[in-house]
Amino acid sequence: MHAFPTADELLLRRRRLGDLLMSWQVLDEARLEHALTLQAERDIPLGRLLIFQGWLDDETLAEAISAQSDLPRAHIDAATVQRYGRQVDLALCVRHRFIFLGAEDGAPRIAVGGPLKPEVLTLLTPALGGAPEQMIARESEIAAALRLLTEQGDTFDTSEKGSVPLLGDLLIEQGLLQRAAFDAAMEDYRPERDGRIGDHLVARGVVTREAVETAQAEQRRRFEQLAAV
């Protein structure tokens, strides 16, 4: 039986990531405290929040998480996504935010933005045909791969525009949707049946069409803002 981390243990892990980033002099304490407060309110991973706030680039974050978790780095490109991405249940990839990288010596490998919880790894093991080896990838690569797989984009964009939050992340970031409600709605999400994630969330009644349109407008605004830089 797994001993899952308590809320206090999870907070300590986030604090350690923040402390590591401060020791690298890429984050100050005031921003860390603000991000930790937002993280507790919105239930979004600390690193992703720092990127959303524009306080950290995703390459530095990936290096820090790799060092903190002692997990190897991974690089995702369009060819990898096209070759392996659809070999596993896409709904699982979206729900748990990972990209399948194929297998090496019979062991499945997955790219993640940060270590998955033990219970998620237990869930994924039979679906992947074995306990997966986790590898840390840049958030922009994870987002670009998921956009490509779910047909929310027709190119593999890992530029700054590629780091604009996915719709579900943005709804949660803006307080328009609770993480628990999003996770519950995604339990039975099937892209081929349910279409776009926004439509599925509305159909499930966990968010309004107006909220989805508000988040989509914010996505467009951020894309345009980055394009103008």
C-alpha positions as CSV (number, residue, x, y, z in Angstrom):
1,M,0.0,0.0,0.0
2,H,1.4,3.4,-1.0
3,A,2.0,6.1,1.7
4,F,0.7,9.1,-0.2
5,P,2.2,12.5,0.7
6,T,0.2,14.7,3.1
7,A,-0.7,18.3,2.4
8,D,2.2,19.5,4.6
9,E,4.7,17.2,2.8
10,L,3.5,18.5,-0.6
11,L,4.0,22.1,0.6
12,L,7.5,21.2,1.8
13,R,8.4,19.8,-1.6
14,R,7.1,23.0,-3.3
15,R,9.1,25.1,-0.8
16,R,12.2,23.1,-1.6
17,L,11.8,23.8,-5.3
18,G,11.3,27.4,-4.5
19,D,14.4,27.4,-2.2
20,L,16.4,25.8,-5.0
21,L,15.3,28.4,-7.5
22,M,16.3,31.2,-5.0
23,S,19.7,29.6,-4.5
24,W,20.1,29.8,-8.2
25,Q,19.2,33.5,-7.9
26,V,16.4,33.2,-10.5
27,L,13.6,33.8,-8.0
28,D,13.2,36.2,-5.0
29,E,11.4,35.4,-1.8
30,A,8.6,37.8,-2.3
31,R,7.6,36.2,-5.6
32,L,8.0,32.8,-4.1
33,E,5.6,33.6,-1.2
34,H,3.1,35.1,-3.6
35,A,3.3,32.0,-5.9
36,L,2.9,29.7,-2.9
37,T,-0.3,31.5,-1.9
38,L,-1.7,31.3,-5.4
39,Q,-0.7,27.7,-5.6
40,A,-2.7,26.9,-2.4
41,E,-5.7,28.7,-3.7
42,R,-5.8,27.3,-7.3
43,D,-4.1,23.9,-6.9
44,I,-1.7,24.5,-9.8
45,P,1.9,23.2,-9.7
46,L,4.3,25.9,-8.4
47,G,6.6,25.8,-11.4
48,R,3.7,26.3,-13.8
49,L,2.4,29.2,-11.8
50,L,5.9,30.9,-11.9
51,I,5.9,30.5,-15.7
52,F,2.3,31.8,-16.0
53,Q,3.3,34.9,-14.0
54,G,6.3,35.5,-16.2
55,W,8.8,35.1,-13.4
56,L,10.6,32.0,-14.7
57,D,11.4,30.4,-18.0
58,D,10.5,26.8,-18.6
59,E,14.1,25.6,-19.4
60,T,15.3,26.8,-15.9
61,L,12.2,25.2,-14.3
62,A,12.9,21.9,-16.1
63,E,16.5,21.9,-14.9
64,A,15.5,22.7,-11.4
65,I,12.8,20.0,-11.2
66,S,15.2,17.5,-12.8
67,A,17.8,18.3,-10.1
68,Q,15.3,18.3,-7.3
69,S,13.7,15.0,-8.3
70,D,16.8,13.3,-9.6
71,L,15.0,12.4,-12.8
72,P,16.6,12.6,-16.3
73,R,15.7,15.3,-18.9
74,A,13.7,14.6,-22.0
75,H,13.4,16.5,-25.3
76,I,10.1,16.3,-27.1
77,D,9.8,17.2,-30.8
78,A,7.1,16.9,-33.4
79,A,8.5,13.6,-34.8
80,T,8.4,12.0,-31.3
81,V,4.8,13.1,-30.8
82,Q,3.7,11.8,-34.2
83,R,5.5,8.5,-33.7
84,Y,4.5,7.6,-30.1
85,G,1.9,10.1,-28.9
86,R,-1.2,8.2,-30.0
87,Q,0.0,4.8,-28.9
88,V,-1.6,5.3,-25.5
89,D,-5.0,6.6,-24.4
90,L,-5.1,10.3,-25.2
91,A,-7.5,10.9,-22.4
92,L,-4.9,9.7,-19.9
93,C,-2.2,11.9,-21.4
94,V,-4.5,15.0,-21.1
95,R,-5.8,14.1,-17.7
96,H,-2.3,13.5,-16.2
97,R,-0.3,15.8,-18.5
98,F,2.3,13.4,-19.9
99,I,3.6,12.4,-23.3
100,F,4.5,8.8,-24.2
101,L,8.0,8.5,-25.5
102,G,8.0,4.8,-26.4
103,A,9.8,2.1,-24.6
104,E,13.5,1.4,-23.9
105,D,14.6,-2.2,-23.0
106,G,10.9,-3.0,-22.5
107,A,10.3,-0.1,-20.0
108,P,7.8,2.6,-21.0
109,R,9.1,6.2,-20.9
110,I,7.0,9.3,-20.4
111,A,7.8,13.0,-20.5
112,V,6.3,15.0,-17.6
113,G,6.6,18.6,-16.4
114,G,7.2,17.3,-12.9
115,P,7.1,14.0,-11.0
116,L,3.6,12.3,-11.0
117,K,2.0,11.3,-7.8
118,P,2.5,7.6,-6.7
119,E,-1.2,6.9,-7.2
120,V,-1.1,8.2,-10.8
121,L,1.9,6.1,-11.6
122,T,0.0,3.0,-10.2
123,L,-2.9,3.9,-12.4
124,L,-0.7,4.3,-15.5
125,T,1.3,1.1,-15.1
126,P,-1.2,-1.3,-16.6
127,A,-2.2,1.1,-19.3
128,L,1.5,1.5,-20.4
129,G,2.4,-2.1,-20.0
130,G,4.8,-1.5,-17.1
131,A,5.9,1.0,-14.5
132,P,6.9,4.1,-16.5
133,E,10.3,5.9,-16.3
134,Q,9.6,9.6,-15.8
135,M,11.7,12.1,-17.7
136,I,11.4,15.9,-17.2
137,A,10.6,18.0,-20.2
138,R,10.0,21.7,-20.7
139,E,6.4,22.9,-20.0
140,S,6.3,24.5,-23.5
141,E,7.1,21.1,-25.0
142,I,4.4,19.3,-23.0
143,A,1.8,22.0,-23.9
144,A,2.8,21.9,-27.6
145,A,2.5,18.1,-27.7
146,L,-0.9,18.1,-26.0
147,R,-2.1,20.8,-28.4
148,L,-1.0,18.8,-31.3
149,L,-2.5,15.5,-30.1
150,T,-5.8,17.1,-29.2
151,E,-5.9,19.1,-32.4
152,Q,-5.9,22.5,-30.6
153,G,-3.1,23.5,-32.8
154,D,-1.7,22.3,-36.2
155,T,2.0,22.9,-35.4
156,F,4.4,21.9,-32.7
157,D,5.1,25.4,-31.2
158,T,7.6,25.5,-28.4
159,S,8.4,29.2,-28.6
160,E,7.2,31.5,-25.9
161,K,3.7,31.3,-27.5
162,G,3.8,27.6,-26.8
163,S,4.0,28.4,-23.1
164,V,0.6,30.0,-23.1
165,P,-1.5,27.9,-20.7
166,L,-3.8,25.2,-22.0
167,L,-7.5,25.9,-21.7
168,G,-8.0,23.8,-18.5
169,D,-5.0,25.3,-16.8
170,L,-6.1,28.8,-17.7
171,L,-9.7,28.2,-16.3
172,I,-8.1,27.0,-13.1
173,E,-5.6,29.8,-13.0
174,Q,-8.3,32.5,-13.4
175,G,-10.5,30.9,-10.7
176,L,-13.2,29.9,-13.2
177,L,-12.9,26.2,-12.4
178,Q,-11.8,24.2,-9.5
179,R,-9.0,21.6,-10.0
180,A,-11.1,18.8,-8.4
181,A,-14.0,19.5,-10.8
182,F,-11.7,19.6,-13.8
183,D,-10.1,16.3,-12.7
184,A,-13.5,14.6,-12.2
185,A,-14.8,15.8,-15.6
186,M,-11.7,14.5,-17.3
187,E,-12.1,11.0,-15.9
188,D,-14.5,10.1,-18.7
189,Y,-13.2,12.4,-21.4
190,R,-12.7,10.8,-24.8
191,P,-11.5,13.2,-27.5
192,E,-12.9,11.2,-30.4
193,R,-16.4,11.2,-28.7
194,D,-16.4,14.5,-26.7
195,G,-14.5,16.8,-29.1
196,R,-12.7,19.8,-27.7
197,I,-12.0,20.0,-23.9
198,G,-13.9,23.2,-23.5
199,D,-17.1,21.7,-25.1
200,H,-16.7,18.7,-22.8
201,L,-16.4,20.8,-19.7
202,V,-19.5,22.8,-20.6
203,A,-21.4,19.6,-21.4
204,R,-20.5,18.1,-18.0
205,G,-21.8,21.3,-16.3
206,V,-18.6,22.1,-14.5
207,V,-18.1,25.4,-16.2
208,T,-20.2,27.8,-18.2
209,R,-19.8,28.6,-21.9
210,E,-19.2,32.2,-20.9
211,A,-16.3,31.1,-18.7
212,V,-14.8,29.0,-21.5
213,E,-15.1,32.0,-23.9
214,T,-13.5,34.3,-21.3
215,A,-10.5,31.9,-21.0
216,Q,-10.2,31.5,-24.8
217,A,-10.2,35.3,-25.2
218,E,-7.4,35.5,-22.6
219,Q,-5.4,32.8,-24.5
220,R,-5.7,34.8,-27.7
221,R,-4.7,38.0,-25.8
222,R,-1.5,36.3,-24.5
223,F,-0.7,34.8,-27.9
224,E,-1.1,38.2,-29.5
225,Q,1.0,39.9,-26.8
226,L,3.8,37.5,-27.3
227,A,3.6,37.8,-31.1
228,A,4.0,41.5,-30.8
229,V,7.2,41.3,-28.7
